[in-house]
Structure formats: structure tokens, C-alpha cells
Amino acid sequence: MDSGAKAHAFVDAIDAPDLDDDDRHHLARVLRLRDGAVITVSDGHGRWRHCRFGASLEALDAVAFDERPAPELTVAFALVKANRPELVVQKLTELGVDRIVPFVAARSVVRWDDVQRRRNRERLATVARMAAMQSRRAWLPDVEPVATFDDVVRRPGVALADSAGEPPSLALPCVAVGPEGGWSDDERAAGVPLVRLAATVLRAETAAIAAGAVLGALRAGLTRTRDGHAE
């Protein structure tokens, strides 16, 4: 996608693009775009085009399509306190993670009731959408409902983040990050591979963001081995 446009937004219909009121306010009042500025818009499913910003959007070219990067990257994170889930979702979106899965682990302190789950999922989806606008993504990430540990470890290519693990690999493109208290003995015994994200002890939210950064760098070919060769 063109990174030289003044801004990026999402629309419901890429063939007849129109901004919702919140996005129009953000572009005009927060980013201070003037009428006539060239922006990109996307449907969140890879289709995008250039438009001229104004009272209505003027489409400037044909619809383009960006293939979704492969493999699909997933980061699952145990619920954390306060507004830290919003931070995790924001940064994972910026880093290009495709699927974000909050879940409850055995030692999770935070446990949302049904009302909180619905309300917070809507909020996290909004956070992801705004972060995708900022980072100029053609694809919106999928922010899933709160899952259980058992749901997470049944996913293909899953690994648990753990200081005793092996280096991350795209052979394991789904990384689950535990809560502040770490994995329980039963969770560690679930027979799931372990991957190490850092040489230091990370906060739970930092570990989730690190998982997204490492997986994204591997997929984009941005890492090198110690001898200087591309990973």
C-alpha cells in the first residue's frame, strides 16, 4: 500500500467509499487534513484505493489488492490488568499480527464477566481499527472473543512463550503468552512447544508485544543470524 498518502482509513464499500463520522472527525480535526488531500482507504480485506479527501470522498484510481502475508501470525495473550489489553492490541496491530486472541489462563488475575467480554471486545476491535489506520494496513486483524487455554493450545502451530524455550520460528506462527504469574504446571505439561522471546524477564504485556515483533520480523525477512546471513 502507498505509504506516501496523507492518511489511511477504512470504509464499508471500497467501490463507493465513504467515511463514517468518527473517522472523518479524526482526519479533519486530529490529523488536520485539508480538503483535497490524497488519502488511501481500504475495506479491511486487502482491497484499497486512493481518494481525495473532502465533504465526500473522490475515488482517484482503480481498486488495488494486497495479498495477505503468509503465514498467518497469531498472538494469544492472557488477560492483563487495567488498560494493558488495549496497549497489547494496538501494538500487535501496528506490528502486522493477523489474529489476536485474549484468553484466560490458570493463574490469570483478570477474568471478565459476560458483559465485560462483550464491551471489551468492541473496545479492542476499535483500538485495532485505529491502529491499522495509523500503520496503513490493508487488512484488519481479527480480534477474537476471550478464549480458554485449552482453546488456544488446540490451534495449529501454537507455542507457549517461556524462558526455557527454543528460538521463535515461522514453523510455530502462533505464540501464546501467559499471565503475570506464569504458566501453571498443568499448562506447561500440555505438550506444546516452548519458545523464548528475550534474554530477560518480560512483563506479560511486553512479552505479547515482543512475540508480535519477532514473528513479524521473521515473516518480513528482517532478521539475520549471528554470522550475518538472513534468517
C-alpha positions in Angstrom: 0.0 0.0 0.0 1.1 3.6 -0.7 2.8 5.0 2.4 3.1 8.5 0.8 -0.6 9.3 1.2 -1.5 11.8 3.9 -3.6 9.3 5.9 -5.4 6.0 5.7 -9.0 5.0 6.7 -11.4 2.1 6.4 -14.7 2.1 4.5 -17.5 -0.3 4.3 -17.7 -0.2 0.5 -14.5 0.2 -1.4 -16.3 0.6 -4.7 -18.3 3.6 -3.4 -16.1 4.8 -0.5 -17.5 7.0 2.3 -16.1 7.8 5.7 -18.1 7.3 8.9 -18.5 10.4 11.2 -15.8 9.3 13.7 -13.2 8.8 11.0 -14.0 12.0 9.2 -13.6 13.9 12.5 -10.3 12.2 13.2 -8.9 13.0 9.8 -10.2 16.6 9.8 -9.8 17.6 13.5 -7.0 15.4 14.8 -4.8 15.0 11.7 -6.0 18.4 10.4 -6.3 17.2 6.8 -7.5 19.8 4.3 -9.9 19.3 1.5 -8.1 17.9 -1.5 -5.5 15.8 0.5 -4.9 12.4 -1.0 -5.6 9.5 1.3 -5.9 5.8 1.0 -8.9 3.8 2.0 -9.4 0.1 2.5 -12.2 -2.4 3.1 -10.0 -4.2 5.7 -9.8 -7.3 3.5 -6.9 -6.3 1.2 -8.7 -4.0 -1.2 -7.7 -0.4 -1.3 -7.5 2.7 -3.4 -6.5 6.4 -3.4 -9.2 9.0 -2.7 -9.3 12.8 -2.4 -10.5 14.0 1.0 -13.4 16.4 1.2 -17.0 16.7 2.0 -17.3 13.4 0.1 -14.5 11.1 -1.0 -13.5 11.3 -4.6 -12.0 8.0 -5.9 -8.9 8.6 -7.9 -7.9 5.2 -9.2 -9.0 1.6 -9.6 -9.2 -0.7 -6.6 -5.9 -2.4 -5.8 -5.4 -5.6 -3.8 -2.7 -6.6 -1.4 -2.3 -10.3 -0.7 -2.5 -11.2 2.9 1.0 -12.0 4.2 1.8 -15.7 4.9 2.0 -17.5 7.2 -0.8 -16.0 9.2 0.6 -14.7 12.5 -1.4 -15.2 15.8 -0.6 -13.9 19.3 -2.7 -15.1 22.2 -2.3 -13.2 25.4 -3.6 -13.9 28.9 -5.8 -11.1 30.1 -3.9 -8.4 32.0 -4.9 -5.5 34.3 -6.2 -2.0 33.6 -5.9 -0.8 30.0 -3.0 -3.0 29.1 -5.1 -5.2 26.8 -5.7 -2.1 24.7 -1.9 -1.5 24.6 -1.2 -5.1 23.5 -3.9 -5.0 20.8 -2.7 -1.6 19.5 1.0 -2.7 19.2 0.2 -6.1 17.8 -1.8 -4.4 15.1 1.0 -2.0 14.3 3.4 -4.9 14.0 1.2 -6.7 11.5 -0.2 -9.6 13.5 -3.2 -11.2 11.8 -5.1 -12.7 14.7 -5.2 -11.5 18.3 -6.6 -13.8 21.0 -7.2 -12.8 24.6 -7.6 -15.8 26.8 -7.9 -16.8 30.5 -5.0 -18.9 31.9 -5.0 -20.9 35.2 -3.1 -18.1 37.0 -4.9 -15.2 35.4 -5.9 -12.5 37.9 -8.2 -10.7 35.4 -11.4 -12.5 34.5 -14.1 -10.7 32.6 -17.8 -11.5 33.0 -20.1 -11.8 30.0 -20.9 -8.0 30.0 -17.2 -7.1 30.2 -16.3 -9.6 27.5 -18.8 -8.0 25.0 -17.9 -4.4 25.9 -14.2 -5.0 25.9 -14.2 -7.0 22.7 -15.9 -4.0 21.0 -13.3 -1.6 22.5 -10.4 -3.8 21.5 -11.8 -4.0 17.9 -11.9 -0.2 17.8 -8.4 0.0 19.1 -7.2 -2.4 16.4 -9.0 -0.4 13.7 -7.5 2.9 14.8 -4.0 1.2 15.0 -4.5 -0.3 11.5 -5.3 3.2 10.2 -2.2 4.6 11.7 0.0 1.8 10.4 -1.6 1.8 6.9 -2.8 -1.8 6.9 -4.9 -3.1 4.0 -6.0 -6.0 6.2 -7.7 -5.5 9.6 -6.6 -8.0 12.2 -9.1 -10.4 13.7 -9.6 -9.7 17.4 -11.3 -12.8 18.8 -13.5 -13.3 21.8 -11.9 -14.3 25.0 -10.8 -17.9 24.8 -9.7 -20.6 27.2 -6.2 -22.0 27.5 -7.5 -25.3 26.0 -8.9 -23.4 23.0 -5.6 -21.8 22.4 -3.4 -24.9 22.6 -5.5 -26.7 20.1 -4.6 -24.2 17.4 -2.1 -25.4 14.7 1.4 -24.2 15.0 1.0 -23.0 18.6 3.8 -22.5 21.1 4.0 -21.2 24.6 6.3 -18.2 25.4 8.7 -19.5 28.1 12.2 -18.6 29.1 13.2 -22.3 28.7 12.1 -22.4 25.1 13.8 -22.5 21.8 14.2 -19.5 19.5 11.0 -18.5 17.7 10.3 -19.8 14.2 7.7 -19.4 11.5 7.1 -23.1 11.9 5.3 -22.0 15.0 3.4 -18.9 13.9 1.0 -18.9 16.9 2.5 -17.8 20.2 0.6 -17.8 23.5 1.8 -15.5 26.3 0.9 -16.4 29.9 -0.3 -14.2 32.7 1.8 -12.3 35.3 2.1 -15.4 37.4 3.4 -17.5 34.6 2.1 -20.9 33.3 0.8 -23.5 35.8 2.4 -26.9 36.0 -0.6 -28.4 34.1 -0.3 -25.8 31.3 3.4 -26.4 30.9 2.7 -30.1 30.7 0.2 -29.7 27.9 2.8 -31.0 25.4 3.0 -27.7 23.5 6.4 -26.4 22.2 8.1 -23.6 24.1 9.7 -20.5 22.5 11.9 -17.9 24.2 11.2 -14.2 23.4 14.0 -12.5 25.2 17.1 -13.0 27.4 15.4 -11.1 30.2 12.2 -11.5 32.2 9.4 -9.5 30.5 6.1 -8.2 31.8 3.2 -10.1 30.4 2.1 -7.3 28.0 5.7 -6.7 26.9 6.1 -10.4 26.1 3.0 -10.3 23.9 4.3 -7.3 22.0 7.7 -9.0 21.7 6.0 -12.1 20.2 4.4 -10.0 17.6 7.6 -8.1 16.8 9.7 -11.3 16.5 7.2 -13.1 14.4 6.7 -10.1 12.2 10.4 -9.6 11.6 10.8 -13.3 10.7 8.0 -13.1 8.2 9.3 -9.9 6.7 12.8 -11.3 6.4 14.2 -8.6 8.6 16.3 -10.8 10.9 19.9 -12.1 10.5 21.8 -14.9 12.1 24.9 -14.2 14.1 27.1 -14.8 11.1 25.3 -12.0 9.2 23.1 -14.2 6.9 19.4 -13.6 6.6 17.3 -15.8 8.7 
